[in-house]
Amino acid sequence: MRRLALTALLLVGGVLGGCGAGAGREALQDAVRTFNSQVRWARWGGAAQFVAPDLRAEWLASRTAHGSALRITDLQVHQVNLEGDGTEATVMVGINWYMLPTMNVQFTAWKQSWKLLEGHWTMTEEVPVKADAPKPEVPVQAWP
């Protein structure tokens, strides 16, 4: 009987332990998807809720500085990498955008750093990076 109880305890512990890792990955994917969807449709206030509190005001100001002149035509999450002990992640995103009135479409690849803080996935850094673009000799421009 004791052996059966011990076996049951180990099985339940293993299942629950596995759920934690899967749940963390699923929560990360949900946060990344929601944040970037908000960015895609220029819903800056909604997106800002995922930005680390100490960076939020500056992030929001930089995104709203150009008013309605900024248009995003496409946003794709290319890669989500869970790192270390499962509390940090790197996300690669590609964004096609233009500024009115020019309508010259630009491409920017962004690297987002995410951390699990107080039970919630939070974006702690977002930087433009050079990516394989149709004309690699032209530097990738970050949006304004």
N, C-alpha and C positions, 0 to 999 in steps of 0.2 A: 504494500500500500504506500509506504514511504517513497519507494522508487517511482511509482506511478505519479505521485504528487510532484516529485522533483522533475520528472520528465515533462509533465504538463506545465509547470512553472517555467522551465527552460524554453518550451515551445512558444508559450504566450509572450515571454520576454523577447524572443527572437522576432516574432511577428511584429510586436509593437516597436521594437528597435528599427526594423525595416520600414515601418510606416513613417517614422520620424524623418528619415532621410528622403523618402519619396514625397512626403508632405512638404518638406522644405523646398525641394526642387519644383514641385507643382506650384507652391506659393510664389516662388521666384518667377516662374514663367507667367503666372497670372499678373504679377506686379509689372513685369517688363512689358507684357502685351498691353495692359491698361494704360501705363504711362505713355508708351509710344503711340498708341491710338489717340490719346489726348493731344499729343504733340502734332500728329498728322493732321488733325482737324483744328489746330490752333486753339485748343481749349486749355489755355495756359494755366488758369487757376486750378483746374482738375489735375493737370500734370504736376503742378508745383507741390501737390500733397505728397508726392513720392520723393521729393528732393529733401536732402538732409536739412533740418531746421536752420542750422547756422549758415547755409548757403542759399536758402529759399528766396529771400528778398532780392538778392543780387541776380540769381538765375531768372526770376520772374521779370525783373526790370530789363534784363538783356533781351528777353524774348518778346516783350511788349513794346520795346523802344521804337519799332517801326510801324506800329499800328497795324492797319489792315493792308499795308503794302506788301508784306511777306506772304507768299503763297507756296504751300507745299503740295507738289503734284504726286509724290509717291514716297512712302517710307517703308523700308523692309528691315526686319530684324534678321540678320544673317547668322549670328552665332551667339549662343549663351553657354558660358563655361563656368560651372560651379568649381570653386577652388578651395584649397586648404582643408579646413575642418568642416566645410559646408556652410560657412557663415559669410563668405565673400564670393563675388562673381564678377566676371568681365563679360560685357555684352557689346557686340559689334553691330552697328546700325548704318544703313545707307539711306540718304535722304536726297531726293530731287526737289529743287525749289527754284523760285524766281522772285524778283522784286518788281512790282509795278512801278512805272509804266513800261520797263524794258522788255519783259517777258523772255529774257535769255535764261534758259533753264541751266542751272548749276547742279553739280553733284558734290555732296560732302559725305564722307564716311566718318562716323563718330564712334569713339570708344567710351562706353559708360562703365563706371565702377559702381557696384552695388554691395551693400552690407546688410546683414540681418541685425537690426538694432531694435531692442525691446520687443522682439517677436514680429517685427514688420520689415520687409525688404525696402531699403531706402537707397536712392541713388546718391552717391557721395562725390562723384566727379563725372564730368562729361567734357571730352576734349576732341576736337577735330583731328583726324589722322589722314595721312596720304593713303590713297587706295588705288587699285588698278582701275583707272578711268579710261575712256576711249582714247584720250590724248594724254598719255602719262608724262609727257614733257611739260605739260601745263600744270602748275601746282594746284592742288585741291583747295578751293576757297571755302572758308567757314562762312556761314551766313552772317549777315551783319549783326 
